[in-house]
Amino acid sequence: MNMEETGQCHFETGIYRPPSEGGSFSLLLRITRNCPWNRCTFCMMYKEEKFSLRSEEELKQDIDSIARVCDRLLETSHRLGFNGQINRRVALDLLDQDPGLGMLSGYPMVVNWMISGAKTAFLQDANSLIMKSERLVAVLRYLRETFPTLERVTSYARSKTIAKKEPDQLQAIREAGLERLHVGLETGDDELLLEIKKGVTSEEQIIAGKKAMAAGFQLSEYWMPGLGGREKSRQHAENTARVLNEIDPHYIRSRPFFPYPGTPIQQDFARGKFKLLTVGEQLTELKRMMEKLEFTAKVCFDHDGNHWTDENGRRLFSLDYEGYQFPLEKPTVLALIEKGLAGTN
């Protein structure tokens, strides 16, 4: 946890956010601390402290503090003759005035956010929707009122939490200004979901996804190629495609499985209980899933973990956050997979 504090400016920032939010210089607002579930066997995130909710009062104070930093940057810009434009010179001049700002890890975040137009915000940490709906609505409205330039506000959310929300609660949260949800689907296979202790069933994932879509959210579902290892590769691919076809989200984002040190699944791997896929087997699993996808989502490989290359060593897939539009670009994705498979022969 980072408590940012200098003069009258103090606010918390967490560590994790989707690449699509970091790449667009989003404002990071820490709604909750860590993960309320925190039992997934593959996950190494949010292990440093217990989960806790933050109060509506705390969050409004954080928003006010960030606004004060923004105001000081704007004042400095006008004093230097930049007419409100924020740039490196403005940021450094303000640091000269108040060296304490240099101690804040969140200061560069606020600067970059303003340079990029102050258009997007991401609510941290792992599951903002676990907050009581009326409180989250109040915080969202306050955030929007304080920063009217915001065009998009996003958050992580668990399928289980979404599934438990009433449709009118989700609608109120959406109307208050939360546009996009990033959900860790990981797999649609019930046997594998139980093994990795995801705490949700494939039916609950479908219910949650459909509820989110019906409420008007943009929905990004994350899945993990290779999560089933050799033993469950086929059922992982086929059942994940089944669930995603039922939901028909706006995006699916590939986050290939890796046995991170210290995780329970890595211990299974070390004991020989879990067999990793070879590169060729990974691409075969990917091909199997892509062939079965029948939806209108964008398929994204926007993470360095999507490491597959062709026979010349060139990366197969674009890292673009918008990915490949299905079904229009499905043949393109399948052709790229074939190039990758040719390079493994």
N, C-alpha and C positions, 0 to 999 in steps of 0.2 A: 504494500500500500504506500502511495506517495501522498503526503499531505503538503500541498503547495501553500506557502505562506510568506508574505512580505507586506508590511504595512497593513492595509485593509484588504489585501488580496489573498485569499486562501481557498483552495479547492482540491478535491481528490481526483487523481487519474489512475486508471487501471493499466494493465499491460496489453491485454489481448483485444484484437478487433479483426474483422475480415480484411483480406488484402484490398478488396474493392473500396473499403472505407479509408484505410491508410493511404492508398494511392491517390485518393481524391482529397486528401488533407481534411478529413472530417474533424469536427469538434468532438472530443471524447468527454462524455458526461457520465460519471460513475453512479448509477442508480442503485445497484446492489454490490456487495462485495463477494466475489468468488462464486461457487456453484452450489445450489441447494441440494443437488443429487450427489455428484462427485464420487460415483462408484464404478464408472465405466472402466473396464479392465485395460483398455487401450490408451487411456488418456493420462497425460502428464501435467495438464494445466490445473490451475487453481488449487494446488496442494499446500500452499504456504500458510494458509490460515483458514479458520472456519467461515462458513457462510454467514452473512448478516445483511439485514435490510437496512437501508438508510431512510431517515425520516423525511417527510415532505419539507419540513423546515430546513433541514440540512441541505437538501438539494436546491431549494430556492436560494439559500445563502451562497452555494457554489455558483449558481447561475449569475447572481449579482456580482460575485467576485470576478468572474470571467468578463462580465460586462465592464467592470471598472478597468481591467487591463486593456480591453478594447478601446475604451474612452481615452485612456492615457496614450495609446498608440495613435489614435486619431488626432488628439491635441498636439502631439509631437510632430505628426505629419504636416499639419497646418502651420505650425511654427517654423518648420524647415522649408515651407513653400511648396509642398507636394500636394496640397489641396485634398487631403484625406486619403491619398494613395499610400498603401503600406508597402514598404520595401526593406531591404537589408539595412540601409542607412538609418531609416526610422527606428528599426528594432534595436540597433546598436546605440543610437543616441539615447533612447530611453534607458538602456542598460547603464549608460554613463551617468544619467540622472539618478537612477536607483539601482545600484549594483546588486541589491538583494534579489532582484528579478532573475539574475543569472543563476541563482540557486534553485530555481523552479524548473523541474523537468517539463512541466506543462507550458512554460512560456514559449518555447519554439513551436509547440503544437498550436497555440493560439495565434502566433504570428503567421505560420503557414496557412492556417485556416482563413485568416483575414486576407492574406495575399491572394488566395485562390477564390476569393469572393464571398466567403462565409456562407456557403450554400448547403453544406451537409453536416449532419451530426450523427454520432453513434452512441447509443446508450449501453454502457457497460454494467455488470460483467456478463455472466453466462446465461441469465434467464430473467430479464427485466419484467416479463409479464407475470412473474410470481408475486409482484407487489399488488396490493389490493387495487382493483380496477379504478375506483374513484380517486385514489391518491395518484396513480399513474396519470390519469386524465388531467388532474390539477397540475402536475409537474409539466406535462407536455404543453398544456395551454400557456403556462408561465414561460416556458422555454421559447415558444413561438412568439409570444408577446414581446419578450425581451430582445429576441433576434429575428426581426421580420424578414431578413434576407434569406432565411432557411428555405430551401426548396425540397429537401429530403431528410427525413429522420428515420433511422433504422436501429434494429436491435437483434441480438441473439434471443432465441426462445426455444423451450423444450416442447416436443409434441404433446407430452402428457399434460403440461400446463395449459396449452391451447385447447386440448380436448375437453378439459374440465371447465373452461370458461363458457358462460352463456353467450349466445349470439349477440344479444344487445350489449353485453360488456365489451366484446371484441369490436363491435361497431362503434361504440363510444370512444374506445382507444384509438381506432383508426381515424375517426372524425376529429379527435383532439390533435392529430398531427403525426402519428407514427405510420410511416408509409410502407416500410419493408421489414420483413422478418427473415432472419437467417436461422434455419433449423437444421440440426445435426441428425439427419435420417440414419446415416452410416450404412444400414442394410435394411431390406424389407423381408428378410428371412426370419421367421419366428424362432427357429431353433438357435440360430446365431445370435439373435437379439437377447435371448435368455443366457447364452454362454458369456456374452460380453457385458452382462448386467446393465443393459441400457435402460431398464425400468419402464419399458413400453412395448406394446404388441404392434404387429403390422396393422391390425384393424384400428388401433388408436392413432397410429400415424396417418392413416387414411382419413379418419374422422377429423383429426386436427388440421390436416392440409386442406380439406374441403371447407372447414369452418373458416380458416384464414382467407382462403380465396373468396368465399361468400361475403366476408366482411369487407373486402376490397383491398386487402393488403397485397403488395408485391411479395411473392414468396420465393425464397432461395432455399432449396433443399440440398444438403451436402451428403455425398455418399463416399465410401472408402473402398476403392478397388483393392483386391487382395486380402480383405479382412477375414474371409473364410478360409484362407490358406488353400492347400491342395485338396484337402478332404471335402470342403464345402464350397468350392469355387463355383460350380454350376448352379447350385441352389441359391447362392448369394446373388449371382448375376440375374437369374431368372426371376426370383422373388422381389429383388429390388426394382427391376423393370416393371413388374406387376403393380407394385405399390405406387410408383411414380406415374404410371399410366392412369391409375385411378385418380390421383391427385391432380395431374396436369398443371404443375406449378409454372411460374414464369421462368425460373432458372433451376438447373441442377449443376452443382459444382463438384468436381472431382478432387478428392483429397486422398491420394494413395496411402494405404496402410504401411506403417513402419513400426517395428517393435521398439519403442523408446525405452531406454534403460530405466529400471525402477518400477515399471508398470507390471501388473500381474501377467499380461499376455506375453511380455518379454521373458518373464521367468518360465512360462510354458515353452517358449521358443528355445531357451537355453537348455531345457531338459529334454528337448526333442519331441515334445508333445504337439508342437505347432510347426508345420512345414511351409516355409515361404514359397511363393510362386517364383519361377524363373521369369526373366523378361518376356520370353515367348509365351509363357503361360499367362502372364498378366495381360498381354495384348489379346490372347485368345479369349480370356474372360471379358475383357472390354468389348471385343467384337460381339460376343454372345449377348451382352446386355444391350449394346447399341442396336443390334438387329431387332430386338424385341420392343424397343421404345416406340410407342405410337402416340405421340402427344405433340403439342405446339410450343413446348418450352425451348429455352436456349440452353445448350449444353456447353459448359465452360470448363476450361482446364487452366484456370487463372492462379496457379500456384507452382512454384519451382519443383514441388514433389512429383509433378507430371513430367517425368524425366525422359520419356521414351523418344528415341531418335530413329531416323531412317538409316539406310546402309552407308550413307555418307557422313553420318554423325550429326545431321541437322535435326533440331527439335521438331517433333511431329506436329504438335498442336500450338496454336496461338495462345499466348498468355492474356489475351484481351479479356476484359471483364464481361463483355457482352457475348462472347463465345460464338457458337454456331446455332443458327435458327433451324429447329426441326419442324416439320419434316423436310423443308426445302434443302437444307445442307446436310441431311443424313447421308446421302451418297458420298459427299466430300469427306466426312468423318470416317466412314467405312473404308474409303480408298486410302486415307492416311494410315489407318490401322494396318492395311495390307502392306503398305510401304514399310512400316515398322516390322512386321512379321518377316518380310523378305530380308531385312537386315539381320535377323536372328538366325537365319539358315546357314 
